[in-house]
Amino acid sequence: MSQISNPVIRIQKVGVIGEGKMGSGIFNYLLDFDLDLVWVCSAEADVDKISRQFGKKIKRALDAGIIDQARFEHLHNTMISKDLTSARDCDLIIEAIPEILEMKKNLFAQLDGIVNPEAIFASNSSSINPSEMAPESHRAGKFTGIHFFYPVPLKNITEFTITGNTTGETITAVESFLHYIQRRFIMLEEKNSFLLNRIFLDFQNEAFLIVQSGRCSYLQMDQLVKDNLFSFGIFDFFDSVGLDTMLSSIRNYTKDYPHKSYYSKLIETLSELVSIGKLGMKTQAGFYKYPLEEIVAEPPADAGEIVDHLRKTWLSSAKRFTALAHLPIDDANYAIREYFDITKGPFE
């Protein structure tokens, strides 16, 4: 993992596509750097409202002395639009639209005919490899994955995924960009992509199977995890991300696993919940009903045994995926600590 330095930046104009949680998070994070930004929102977005909110935000920053008049005027010229052509002269495009392969492929196919031929395309996808959505054109060598984590300002780790076609020049340019925006990153080949989510999936699946066996409830499991392991639970995490998004992601992660049947019960349950419209917080129902009441559940009788088993599952998964990706131990420890919001990594 490269340390933050001050290289010469080669990417100046950046287009962010998508106004959801990740798209808006990436756009707002990049505002802190001397970049020219274009934010392209979906056809359904209320661009006038988004633009007004943005204008108020930068005016408050000016009034509070956070930015000066010159910076305010620069930001005031930021393009916020529904029109893909507004990104035509960007040096880098970062896509952050829903985790639907055909939607992403269609977007990049459109952009390929609009955007500067020298521009780099990157997907923020959390589960679809870049080569699956890259347009069949000269741009294959300029296509990568740049996977930020939510919330973007607080998770200083990024997965930079390269394809078999990604050129050395593209790799150097993206590394330089990530240094400039002060992002720590791990570079992964597609066969080891989404490493951090894959580690968590093994943990999530094991926790789900324990609940299914009747040893504890969803609430008891979440409380055990938050009290003993991480700052977030398993099933409230599912509901927060969205069960439809989680289902799509897990299917993508496991499609080539030789042991994918291990995840079949979790996939089956998620499929059933999605089919009846229980998508998590966004529909007020998923594994829990929302608004969620503050309920404290008694821990199960074998709480210590469950926690010990889950900790071993996490450690085993972390070490296995780190070895498969040939990641340096220090890099893996940092990335895993940052992802799970913990103070001690699996190799410490």
C-alpha positions as CSV (number, residue, x, y, z in Angstrom):
1,M,0.0,0.0,0.0
2,S,1.5,3.3,-1.1
3,Q,2.0,5.9,1.5
4,I,0.6,9.4,1.0
5,S,3.0,11.8,-0.7
6,N,2.8,14.8,-3.0
7,P,3.3,13.5,-6.5
8,V,2.5,15.6,-9.6
9,I,-1.2,15.2,-10.2
10,R,-2.1,14.1,-13.7
11,I,-5.9,14.1,-13.3
12,Q,-7.5,17.5,-12.9
13,K,-11.1,17.3,-14.1
14,V,-13.2,14.5,-12.5
15,G,-16.7,13.5,-13.3
16,V,-18.8,11.7,-10.7
17,I,-21.8,9.8,-12.0
18,G,-24.7,9.1,-9.6
19,E,-26.3,11.0,-6.8
20,G,-26.9,8.2,-4.3
21,K,-25.2,7.6,-1.0
22,M,-21.8,6.8,-2.7
23,G,-22.0,9.2,-5.6
24,S,-22.8,12.1,-3.3
25,G,-20.2,11.0,-0.8
26,I,-17.4,10.8,-3.4
27,F,-18.4,14.1,-4.9
28,N,-18.5,15.9,-1.5
29,Y,-15.2,14.4,-0.5
30,L,-13.5,15.6,-3.7
31,L,-14.6,19.1,-3.0
32,D,-11.8,19.5,-0.5
33,F,-9.2,19.2,-3.3
34,D,-8.1,21.5,-6.1
35,L,-10.0,19.7,-8.8
36,D,-12.5,20.6,-11.4
37,L,-15.6,18.6,-10.8
38,V,-18.6,17.6,-12.8
39,W,-21.5,15.8,-11.1
40,V,-23.9,13.9,-13.4
41,C,-27.1,12.8,-11.7
42,S,-29.8,10.4,-12.9
43,A,-32.8,11.4,-15.0
44,E,-35.0,11.1,-11.8
45,A,-32.9,13.4,-9.7
46,D,-34.1,16.9,-8.7
47,V,-31.0,18.7,-10.0
48,D,-32.4,22.1,-9.2
49,K,-32.7,21.1,-5.5
50,I,-29.3,19.4,-5.5
51,S,-27.8,22.6,-7.0
52,R,-29.5,24.9,-4.4
53,Q,-28.2,22.7,-1.6
54,F,-24.7,22.8,-3.0
55,G,-24.8,26.5,-3.4
56,K,-25.9,26.9,0.3
57,K,-23.2,24.6,1.4
58,I,-20.3,26.5,-0.3
59,K,-21.8,29.9,0.8
60,R,-21.8,28.7,4.4
61,A,-18.2,27.6,4.0
62,L,-17.3,31.0,2.6
63,D,-19.1,32.8,5.4
64,A,-17.4,30.6,8.1
65,G,-13.9,31.4,6.6
66,I,-13.4,27.7,5.6
67,I,-12.8,28.8,2.0
68,D,-11.8,32.1,0.5
69,Q,-13.6,34.1,-2.3
70,A,-11.4,32.6,-5.0
71,R,-12.2,29.0,-3.9
72,F,-15.9,29.9,-3.6
73,E,-16.0,31.2,-7.2
74,H,-14.2,28.1,-8.4
75,L,-16.7,25.8,-6.7
76,H,-19.6,27.9,-7.8
77,N,-18.7,27.0,-11.4
78,T,-19.1,23.3,-10.6
79,M,-21.3,21.6,-13.2
80,I,-24.3,19.6,-11.7
81,S,-26.4,18.1,-14.5
82,K,-28.4,15.2,-15.8
83,D,-26.6,15.4,-19.2
84,L,-23.8,13.0,-19.7
85,T,-22.2,15.3,-22.3
86,S,-21.3,17.7,-19.5
87,A,-18.5,15.2,-18.6
88,R,-17.1,15.1,-22.1
89,D,-13.7,16.7,-21.3
90,C,-13.1,14.9,-17.9
91,D,-9.7,13.2,-17.3
92,L,-11.4,10.7,-15.0
93,I,-14.9,9.4,-14.7
94,I,-16.0,7.7,-11.5
95,E,-19.3,5.7,-11.8
96,A,-21.4,5.2,-8.7
97,I,-24.8,4.1,-9.9
98,P,-26.8,1.0,-8.6
99,E,-25.2,-2.5,-8.6
100,I,-26.9,-3.6,-11.8
101,L,-24.5,-4.9,-14.5
102,E,-26.6,-4.0,-17.5
103,M,-27.2,-0.5,-16.2
104,K,-23.4,0.0,-15.7
105,K,-22.5,-1.5,-19.1
106,N,-25.1,0.8,-20.8
107,L,-23.7,3.9,-19.0
108,F,-20.1,3.2,-20.0
109,A,-21.1,2.4,-23.6
110,Q,-22.7,5.8,-23.7
111,L,-19.9,7.6,-22.1
112,D,-17.4,5.9,-24.4
113,G,-18.9,7.8,-27.3
114,I,-18.9,11.1,-25.5
115,V,-15.9,11.5,-23.2
116,N,-12.4,12.4,-24.2
117,P,-10.7,9.2,-25.7
118,E,-7.8,9.7,-23.3
119,A,-10.0,9.8,-20.1
120,I,-9.8,7.0,-17.6
121,F,-13.1,5.2,-16.6
122,A,-13.5,3.8,-13.1
123,S,-16.3,2.0,-11.4
124,N,-17.1,2.4,-7.7
125,S,-18.9,-1.0,-7.8
126,S,-18.6,-3.1,-4.7
127,S,-19.2,-6.4,-6.4
128,I,-18.8,-6.3,-10.2
129,N,-15.4,-6.5,-11.8
130,P,-14.4,-3.7,-14.1
131,S,-13.8,-5.9,-17.1
132,E,-17.5,-7.1,-17.0
133,M,-18.7,-3.6,-17.7
134,A,-15.9,-2.1,-19.8
135,P,-17.0,-1.0,-23.3
136,E,-15.5,-3.0,-26.1
137,S,-13.3,-0.3,-27.5
138,H,-9.8,1.2,-27.4
139,R,-10.5,2.3,-23.8
140,A,-10.0,-1.2,-22.3
141,G,-6.5,-0.2,-21.1
142,K,-8.0,2.8,-19.3
143,F,-10.7,1.0,-17.3
144,T,-10.3,0.2,-13.6
145,G,-12.3,-0.2,-10.4
146,I,-11.9,2.5,-7.7
147,H,-14.0,1.2,-4.8
148,F,-14.5,3.8,-2.0
149,F,-16.2,2.7,1.2
150,Y,-19.1,4.4,3.1
151,P,-18.9,6.9,4.7
152,V,-16.3,8.2,2.3
153,P,-14.7,10.8,4.6
154,L,-14.3,8.4,7.5
155,K,-13.1,5.2,5.7
156,N,-9.6,6.0,4.5
157,I,-9.2,2.8,2.4
158,T,-9.9,2.3,-1.3
159,E,-9.7,-0.9,-3.4
160,F,-8.0,-0.1,-6.7
161,T,-8.8,-3.0,-9.1
162,I,-7.0,-3.5,-12.3
163,T,-8.0,-5.7,-15.3
164,G,-5.7,-7.8,-17.5
165,N,-5.8,-4.9,-19.9
166,T,-5.2,-2.0,-17.6
167,T,-2.1,-0.2,-18.8
168,G,0.9,0.8,-16.7
169,E,0.2,4.5,-17.6
170,T,-3.4,4.2,-16.3
171,I,-2.2,2.5,-13.1
172,T,0.4,5.3,-12.5
173,A,-2.2,8.0,-13.2
174,V,-4.8,6.5,-10.8
175,E,-2.2,5.9,-8.1
176,S,-1.1,9.5,-8.4
177,F,-4.7,10.6,-8.1
178,L,-5.4,8.5,-5.0
179,H,-2.2,9.9,-3.4
180,Y,-3.4,13.4,-4.2
181,I,-6.8,13.0,-2.6
182,Q,-5.1,11.4,0.4
183,R,-6.6,7.9,0.0
184,R,-4.8,4.9,1.3
185,F,-5.4,2.0,-1.1
186,I,-4.7,-1.6,-1.9
187,M,-4.3,-2.6,-5.5
188,L,-6.0,-5.9,-6.5
189,E,-6.3,-8.0,-9.6
190,E,-9.8,-9.0,-10.5
191,K,-9.4,-12.6,-9.3
192,N,-9.0,-11.1,-5.8
193,S,-11.3,-8.1,-6.1
194,F,-13.5,-6.8,-3.3
195,L,-11.2,-8.5,-0.8
196,L,-12.6,-6.6,2.2
197,N,-16.2,-7.4,1.4
198,R,-15.4,-11.0,0.8
199,I,-13.8,-11.3,4.3
200,F,-16.9,-9.8,5.8
201,L,-19.2,-12.1,3.8
202,D,-17.7,-15.2,5.4
203,F,-18.3,-13.6,8.8
204,Q,-21.9,-12.5,7.9
205,N,-22.8,-15.9,6.5
206,E,-21.5,-17.8,9.6
207,A,-23.5,-15.4,11.8
208,F,-26.6,-16.0,9.7
209,L,-26.2,-19.8,10.0
210,I,-25.9,-19.6,13.7
211,V,-29.2,-17.6,13.9
212,Q,-30.8,-20.1,11.6
213,S,-29.8,-22.9,13.9
214,G,-31.8,-21.4,16.7
215,R,-29.0,-20.5,19.0
216,C,-29.9,-16.8,19.0
217,S,-32.0,-14.2,17.3
218,Y,-31.0,-11.5,14.8
219,L,-31.1,-8.9,17.6
220,Q,-29.0,-11.0,19.9
221,M,-26.4,-11.7,17.2
222,D,-26.1,-8.0,16.4
223,Q,-25.7,-7.1,20.0
224,L,-23.0,-9.8,20.5
225,V,-21.1,-8.6,17.5
226,K,-21.3,-4.9,18.5
227,D,-20.4,-5.7,22.2
228,N,-17.4,-7.9,21.4
229,L,-16.1,-7.5,17.8
230,F,-17.1,-4.6,15.6
231,S,-18.9,-1.3,15.9
232,F,-21.7,-2.5,13.6
233,G,-23.9,-5.6,13.6
234,I,-24.6,-8.0,10.8
235,F,-28.3,-7.7,10.1
236,D,-28.6,-3.9,10.8
237,F,-25.7,-3.6,8.3
238,F,-27.7,-5.6,5.7
239,D,-30.7,-3.4,6.3
240,S,-28.6,-0.2,6.1
241,V,-27.0,-1.1,2.7
242,G,-30.3,-2.6,1.3
243,L,-31.1,-6.2,1.0
244,D,-31.5,-6.0,-2.8
245,T,-28.0,-4.5,-3.1
246,M,-26.6,-7.1,-0.7
247,L,-28.3,-10.0,-2.6
248,S,-26.8,-8.8,-5.9
249,S,-23.4,-8.4,-4.3
250,I,-23.3,-11.8,-2.7
251,R,-24.4,-13.5,-5.9
252,N,-21.5,-11.8,-7.7
253,Y,-18.9,-12.7,-5.0
254,T,-19.9,-16.3,-4.9
255,K,-20.7,-17.1,-8.5
256,D,-17.3,-18.7,-9.1
257,Y,-16.7,-20.1,-5.7
258,P,-16.3,-23.9,-5.7
259,H,-18.1,-24.0,-2.3
260,K,-20.9,-21.5,-3.2
261,S,-23.5,-23.8,-1.7
262,Y,-22.2,-22.7,1.7
263,Y,-23.9,-19.3,1.1
264,S,-27.2,-20.7,-0.4
265,K,-29.3,-20.4,2.7
266,L,-28.4,-16.7,3.2
267,I,-29.0,-16.0,-0.5
268,E,-32.4,-17.9,-0.3
269,T,-33.5,-15.8,2.7
270,L,-32.4,-12.5,1.1
271,S,-34.2,-13.5,-2.1
272,E,-37.4,-14.2,-0.1
273,L,-37.3,-10.8,1.7
274,V,-36.6,-8.9,-1.5
275,S,-39.4,-10.7,-3.3
276,I,-41.9,-9.3,-0.8
277,G,-40.5,-5.8,-0.9
278,K,-38.5,-5.9,2.4
279,L,-35.4,-4.2,1.3
280,G,-34.2,-2.8,4.6
281,M,-34.3,0.7,6.0
282,K,-35.4,2.2,2.7
283,T,-38.7,0.3,2.8
284,Q,-39.0,0.4,6.6
285,A,-38.7,-3.4,6.8
286,G,-35.9,-6.0,6.3
287,F,-34.5,-8.1,9.0
288,Y,-35.9,-5.5,11.3
289,K,-38.9,-3.2,11.2
290,Y,-38.3,0.6,11.2
291,P,-38.2,2.9,13.0
292,L,-36.3,0.4,15.1
293,E,-37.2,0.4,18.8
294,E,-34.4,0.5,21.3
295,I,-34.6,-3.0,22.7
296,V,-31.9,-4.8,24.6
297,A,-32.0,-8.5,24.3
298,E,-30.5,-10.9,26.8
299,P,-27.4,-12.6,25.5
300,P,-27.8,-16.3,24.6
301,A,-26.6,-18.9,27.0
302,D,-23.6,-19.8,24.8
303,A,-22.7,-16.2,24.0
304,G,-19.0,-16.7,24.7
305,E,-18.8,-19.8,22.4
306,I,-20.5,-17.9,19.6
307,V,-18.2,-14.9,19.9
308,D,-15.2,-17.1,19.9
309,H,-16.4,-19.0,16.8
310,L,-17.1,-15.8,14.9
311,R,-13.7,-14.4,15.8
312,K,-12.0,-17.5,14.5
313,T,-14.1,-17.3,11.3
314,W,-13.0,-13.7,10.8
315,L,-9.4,-14.4,11.4
316,S,-9.3,-17.4,9.1
317,S,-11.1,-15.5,6.3
318,A,-8.8,-12.5,6.6
319,K,-5.7,-14.6,6.5
320,R,-6.9,-16.7,3.6
321,F,-7.9,-13.8,1.3
322,T,-4.8,-11.8,2.2
323,A,-2.6,-14.8,1.1
324,L,-4.6,-15.3,-2.1
325,A,-4.1,-11.6,-3.0
326,H,-0.4,-11.7,-2.0
327,L,-0.9,-8.5,0.0
328,P,1.9,-7.3,2.3
329,I,0.9,-8.0,5.9
330,D,1.2,-4.3,6.9
331,D,-1.1,-3.3,4.1
332,A,-3.7,-6.0,4.9
333,N,-3.7,-5.0,8.6
334,Y,-4.2,-1.3,7.8
335,A,-7.0,-2.0,5.3
336,I,-8.8,-4.5,7.5
337,R,-8.6,-2.2,10.6
338,E,-10.0,0.7,8.6
339,Y,-12.8,-1.3,7.0
340,F,-13.9,-2.9,10.3
341,D,-13.3,0.2,12.4
342,I,-11.0,-1.7,14.8
343,T,-7.7,-1.0,16.5
344,K,-6.0,-4.3,16.0
345,G,-5.8,-6.2,12.7
346,P,-5.8,-10.0,12.2
347,F,-2.0,-10.2,11.9
348,E,-1.3,-8.1,15.1
